[in-house]
């Protein structure tokens, strides 16, 4: 169970390989020494996405069916970026900043 007191203040989110070498492609998202999400590859035949994200937040974060987890992605990079944006919003109400583009 997460210790939400350790997550009151914004902290960097870090993606680390799963500790069990049996799952070399599984990545875990950590915040202040607590795993808050993970990203795993899906079987090659899956057509809803190549990557699946699951989260580890308690009910007090107001996660419900509308948030739709697990989430599926075609791109590992997109999955990681969107998971970080979601976590920063749910934990600390930090809004995602769109990258500046050249016009």
PyMOL CGO cylinders between C-alpha atoms (Angstrom):
from pymol import cmd
from pymol.cgo import CYLINDER

trace = [
    CYLINDER, 0.00, 0.00, 0.00, 1.24, 3.47, -0.85, 0.3, 1, 1, 1, 1, 1, 1,
    CYLINDER, 1.24, 3.47, -0.85, 2.18, 5.92, 1.88, 0.3, 1, 1, 1, 1, 1, 1,
    CYLINDER, 2.18, 5.92, 1.88, 0.39, 9.02, 0.57, 0.3, 1, 1, 1, 1, 1, 1,
    CYLINDER, 0.39, 9.02, 0.57, 2.16, 11.21, 3.13, 0.3, 1, 1, 1, 1, 1, 1,
    CYLINDER, 2.16, 11.21, 3.13, 5.38, 10.62, 1.17, 0.3, 1, 1, 1, 1, 1, 1,
    CYLINDER, 5.38, 10.62, 1.17, 3.64, 11.80, -2.00, 0.3, 1, 1, 1, 1, 1, 1,
    CYLINDER, 3.64, 11.80, -2.00, 2.18, 15.09, -0.72, 0.3, 1, 1, 1, 1, 1, 1,
    CYLINDER, 2.18, 15.09, -0.72, 4.88, 17.17, -2.39, 0.3, 1, 1, 1, 1, 1, 1,
    CYLINDER, 4.88, 17.17, -2.39, 5.85, 16.87, -6.06, 0.3, 1, 1, 1, 1, 1, 1,
    CYLINDER, 5.85, 16.87, -6.06, 8.76, 14.54, -6.59, 0.3, 1, 1, 1, 1, 1, 1,
    CYLINDER, 8.76, 14.54, -6.59, 10.47, 13.33, -9.77, 0.3, 1, 1, 1, 1, 1, 1,
    CYLINDER, 10.47, 13.33, -9.77, 8.96, 10.28, -11.44, 0.3, 1, 1, 1, 1, 1, 1,
    CYLINDER, 8.96, 10.28, -11.44, 11.53, 7.67, -12.39, 0.3, 1, 1, 1, 1, 1, 1,
    CYLINDER, 11.53, 7.67, -12.39, 11.11, 4.67, -14.70, 0.3, 1, 1, 1, 1, 1, 1,
    CYLINDER, 11.11, 4.67, -14.70, 13.12, 1.63, -13.64, 0.3, 1, 1, 1, 1, 1, 1,
    CYLINDER, 13.12, 1.63, -13.64, 13.36, -1.93, -14.97, 0.3, 1, 1, 1, 1, 1, 1,
    CYLINDER, 13.36, -1.93, -14.97, 11.41, -4.49, -12.97, 0.3, 1, 1, 1, 1, 1, 1,
    CYLINDER, 11.41, -4.49, -12.97, 13.54, -6.04, -10.22, 0.3, 1, 1, 1, 1, 1, 1,
    CYLINDER, 13.54, -6.04, -10.22, 12.86, -9.57, -11.43, 0.3, 1, 1, 1, 1, 1, 1,
    CYLINDER, 12.86, -9.57, -11.43, 15.07, -10.29, -14.43, 0.3, 1, 1, 1, 1, 1, 1,
    CYLINDER, 15.07, -10.29, -14.43, 12.45, -12.73, -15.63, 0.3, 1, 1, 1, 1, 1, 1,
    CYLINDER, 12.45, -12.73, -15.63, 10.53, -9.70, -16.99, 0.3, 1, 1, 1, 1, 1, 1,
    CYLINDER, 10.53, -9.70, -16.99, 13.21, -7.58, -18.69, 0.3, 1, 1, 1, 1, 1, 1,
    CYLINDER, 13.21, -7.58, -18.69, 10.73, -5.40, -20.63, 0.3, 1, 1, 1, 1, 1, 1,
    CYLINDER, 10.73, -5.40, -20.63, 8.54, -4.51, -17.65, 0.3, 1, 1, 1, 1, 1, 1,
    CYLINDER, 8.54, -4.51, -17.65, 9.11, -0.95, -16.42, 0.3, 1, 1, 1, 1, 1, 1,
    CYLINDER, 9.11, -0.95, -16.42, 8.01, 0.51, -13.09, 0.3, 1, 1, 1, 1, 1, 1,
    CYLINDER, 8.01, 0.51, -13.09, 7.28, 4.17, -12.39, 0.3, 1, 1, 1, 1, 1, 1,
    CYLINDER, 7.28, 4.17, -12.39, 8.54, 5.27, -8.98, 0.3, 1, 1, 1, 1, 1, 1,
    CYLINDER, 8.54, 5.27, -8.98, 7.92, 8.41, -6.92, 0.3, 1, 1, 1, 1, 1, 1,
    CYLINDER, 7.92, 8.41, -6.92, 9.70, 8.91, -3.61, 0.3, 1, 1, 1, 1, 1, 1,
    CYLINDER, 9.70, 8.91, -3.61, 10.69, 5.24, -3.33, 0.3, 1, 1, 1, 1, 1, 1,
    CYLINDER, 10.69, 5.24, -3.33, 7.17, 3.99, -4.07, 0.3, 1, 1, 1, 1, 1, 1,
    CYLINDER, 7.17, 3.99, -4.07, 5.98, 2.25, -7.22, 0.3, 1, 1, 1, 1, 1, 1,
    CYLINDER, 5.98, 2.25, -7.22, 2.95, 4.12, -8.55, 0.3, 1, 1, 1, 1, 1, 1,
    CYLINDER, 2.95, 4.12, -8.55, 2.55, 2.57, -12.03, 0.3, 1, 1, 1, 1, 1, 1,
    CYLINDER, 2.55, 2.57, -12.03, 4.00, -0.01, -14.37, 0.3, 1, 1, 1, 1, 1, 1,
    CYLINDER, 4.00, -0.01, -14.37, 4.30, -0.50, -18.09, 0.3, 1, 1, 1, 1, 1, 1,
    CYLINDER, 4.30, -0.50, -18.09, 4.42, -3.92, -19.68, 0.3, 1, 1, 1, 1, 1, 1,
    CYLINDER, 4.42, -3.92, -19.68, 4.64, -5.19, -23.24, 0.3, 1, 1, 1, 1, 1, 1,
    CYLINDER, 4.64, -5.19, -23.24, 1.63, -7.02, -24.62, 0.3, 1, 1, 1, 1, 1, 1,
    CYLINDER, 1.63, -7.02, -24.62, 1.72, -10.20, -26.73, 0.3, 1, 1, 1, 1, 1, 1,
    CYLINDER, 1.72, -10.20, -26.73, 2.54, -9.65, -30.40, 0.3, 1, 1, 1, 1, 1, 1,
    CYLINDER, 2.54, -9.65, -30.40, -0.98, -10.62, -31.52, 0.3, 1, 1, 1, 1, 1, 1,
    CYLINDER, -0.98, -10.62, -31.52, -2.76, -7.92, -29.46, 0.3, 1, 1, 1, 1, 1, 1,
    CYLINDER, -2.76, -7.92, -29.46, -4.36, -5.30, -31.68, 0.3, 1, 1, 1, 1, 1, 1,
    CYLINDER, -4.36, -5.30, -31.68, -5.38, -2.79, -28.97, 0.3, 1, 1, 1, 1, 1, 1,
    CYLINDER, -5.38, -2.79, -28.97, -1.84, -1.69, -28.29, 0.3, 1, 1, 1, 1, 1, 1,
    CYLINDER, -1.84, -1.69, -28.29, 1.65, -3.00, -27.85, 0.3, 1, 1, 1, 1, 1, 1,
    CYLINDER, 1.65, -3.00, -27.85, 2.02, -1.64, -24.28, 0.3, 1, 1, 1, 1, 1, 1,
    CYLINDER, 2.02, -1.64, -24.28, -0.24, -1.79, -21.22, 0.3, 1, 1, 1, 1, 1, 1,
    CYLINDER, -0.24, -1.79, -21.22, -0.14, 0.64, -18.28, 0.3, 1, 1, 1, 1, 1, 1,
    CYLINDER, -0.14, 0.64, -18.28, -1.48, -0.19, -14.82, 0.3, 1, 1, 1, 1, 1, 1,
    CYLINDER, -1.48, -0.19, -14.82, -1.52, 2.14, -11.82, 0.3, 1, 1, 1, 1, 1, 1,
    CYLINDER, -1.52, 2.14, -11.82, -1.07, 1.67, -8.10, 0.3, 1, 1, 1, 1, 1, 1,
    CYLINDER, -1.07, 1.67, -8.10, -3.01, 4.58, -6.56, 0.3, 1, 1, 1, 1, 1, 1,
    CYLINDER, -3.01, 4.58, -6.56, -5.39, 4.26, -3.62, 0.3, 1, 1, 1, 1, 1, 1,
    CYLINDER, -5.39, 4.26, -3.62, -9.09, 5.15, -3.68, 0.3, 1, 1, 1, 1, 1, 1,
    CYLINDER, -9.09, 5.15, -3.68, -8.40, 8.53, -2.12, 0.3, 1, 1, 1, 1, 1, 1,
    CYLINDER, -8.40, 8.53, -2.12, -6.97, 9.63, -5.48, 0.3, 1, 1, 1, 1, 1, 1,
    CYLINDER, -6.97, 9.63, -5.48, -10.47, 9.28, -6.93, 0.3, 1, 1, 1, 1, 1, 1,
    CYLINDER, -10.47, 9.28, -6.93, -9.59, 6.71, -9.58, 0.3, 1, 1, 1, 1, 1, 1,
    CYLINDER, -9.59, 6.71, -9.58, -12.79, 5.27, -11.03, 0.3, 1, 1, 1, 1, 1, 1,
    CYLINDER, -12.79, 5.27, -11.03, -14.11, 3.56, -14.15, 0.3, 1, 1, 1, 1, 1, 1,
    CYLINDER, -14.11, 3.56, -14.15, -13.96, 6.82, -16.09, 0.3, 1, 1, 1, 1, 1, 1,
    CYLINDER, -13.96, 6.82, -16.09, -10.17, 6.75, -15.84, 0.3, 1, 1, 1, 1, 1, 1,
    CYLINDER, -10.17, 6.75, -15.84, -10.13, 3.41, -17.68, 0.3, 1, 1, 1, 1, 1, 1,
    CYLINDER, -10.13, 3.41, -17.68, -7.20, 1.35, -16.48, 0.3, 1, 1, 1, 1, 1, 1,
    CYLINDER, -7.20, 1.35, -16.48, -5.46, -0.57, -17.77, 0.3, 1, 1, 1, 1, 1, 1,
    CYLINDER, -5.46, -0.57, -17.77, -4.65, 1.72, -20.68, 0.3, 1, 1, 1, 1, 1, 1,
    CYLINDER, -4.65, 1.72, -20.68, -3.20, 0.47, -23.95, 0.3, 1, 1, 1, 1, 1, 1,
    CYLINDER, -3.20, 0.47, -23.95, -0.67, 2.23, -26.19, 0.3, 1, 1, 1, 1, 1, 1,
    CYLINDER, -0.67, 2.23, -26.19, 1.04, 1.57, -29.48, 0.3, 1, 1, 1, 1, 1, 1,
    CYLINDER, 1.04, 1.57, -29.48, 4.16, 3.50, -28.43, 0.3, 1, 1, 1, 1, 1, 1,
    CYLINDER, 4.16, 3.50, -28.43, 6.25, 2.94, -25.31, 0.3, 1, 1, 1, 1, 1, 1,
    CYLINDER, 6.25, 2.94, -25.31, 7.37, 6.59, -25.37, 0.3, 1, 1, 1, 1, 1, 1,
    CYLINDER, 7.37, 6.59, -25.37, 3.80, 7.89, -25.56, 0.3, 1, 1, 1, 1, 1, 1,
    CYLINDER, 3.80, 7.89, -25.56, 2.69, 5.48, -22.81, 0.3, 1, 1, 1, 1, 1, 1,
    CYLINDER, 2.69, 5.48, -22.81, 5.41, 6.72, -20.47, 0.3, 1, 1, 1, 1, 1, 1,
    CYLINDER, 5.41, 6.72, -20.47, 4.74, 10.40, -21.20, 0.3, 1, 1, 1, 1, 1, 1,
    CYLINDER, 4.74, 10.40, -21.20, 0.97, 10.10, -20.74, 0.3, 1, 1, 1, 1, 1, 1,
    CYLINDER, 0.97, 10.10, -20.74, 1.35, 8.07, -17.56, 0.3, 1, 1, 1, 1, 1, 1,
    CYLINDER, 1.35, 8.07, -17.56, 3.67, 10.71, -16.11, 0.3, 1, 1, 1, 1, 1, 1,
    CYLINDER, 3.67, 10.71, -16.11, 1.24, 13.49, -17.06, 0.3, 1, 1, 1, 1, 1, 1,
    CYLINDER, 1.24, 13.49, -17.06, -1.69, 11.60, -15.50, 0.3, 1, 1, 1, 1, 1, 1,
    CYLINDER, -1.69, 11.60, -15.50, 0.22, 10.87, -12.28, 0.3, 1, 1, 1, 1, 1, 1,
    CYLINDER, 0.22, 10.87, -12.28, 1.44, 14.45, -11.89, 0.3, 1, 1, 1, 1, 1, 1,
    CYLINDER, 1.44, 14.45, -11.89, -2.12, 15.69, -12.28, 0.3, 1, 1, 1, 1, 1, 1,
    CYLINDER, -2.12, 15.69, -12.28, -3.71, 13.13, -9.94, 0.3, 1, 1, 1, 1, 1, 1,
    CYLINDER, -3.71, 13.13, -9.94, -1.07, 13.43, -7.23, 0.3, 1, 1, 1, 1, 1, 1,
    CYLINDER, -1.07, 13.43, -7.23, -0.13, 17.12, -7.36, 0.3, 1, 1, 1, 1, 1, 1,
    CYLINDER, -0.13, 17.12, -7.36, -2.49, 18.87, -9.81, 0.3, 1, 1, 1, 1, 1, 1,
    CYLINDER, -2.49, 18.87, -9.81, 0.46, 19.77, -12.06, 0.3, 1, 1, 1, 1, 1, 1,
    CYLINDER, 0.46, 19.77, -12.06, -0.98, 20.48, -15.49, 0.3, 1, 1, 1, 1, 1, 1,
    CYLINDER, -0.98, 20.48, -15.49, 0.74, 19.05, -18.57, 0.3, 1, 1, 1, 1, 1, 1,
    CYLINDER, 0.74, 19.05, -18.57, 2.55, 21.69, -20.60, 0.3, 1, 1, 1, 1, 1, 1,
    CYLINDER, 2.55, 21.69, -20.60, 2.28, 21.26, -24.33, 0.3, 1, 1, 1, 1, 1, 1,
    CYLINDER, 2.28, 21.26, -24.33, 5.65, 21.38, -26.08, 0.3, 1, 1, 1, 1, 1, 1,
    CYLINDER, 5.65, 21.38, -26.08, 6.23, 24.59, -28.00, 0.3, 1, 1, 1, 1, 1, 1,
    CYLINDER, 6.23, 24.59, -28.00, 6.08, 24.16, -31.73, 0.3, 1, 1, 1, 1, 1, 1,
    CYLINDER, 6.08, 24.16, -31.73, 7.45, 26.28, -34.54, 0.3, 1, 1, 1, 1, 1, 1,
    CYLINDER, 7.45, 26.28, -34.54, 4.73, 28.01, -36.50, 0.3, 1, 1, 1, 1, 1, 1,
]
cmd.load_cgo(trace, "trace")
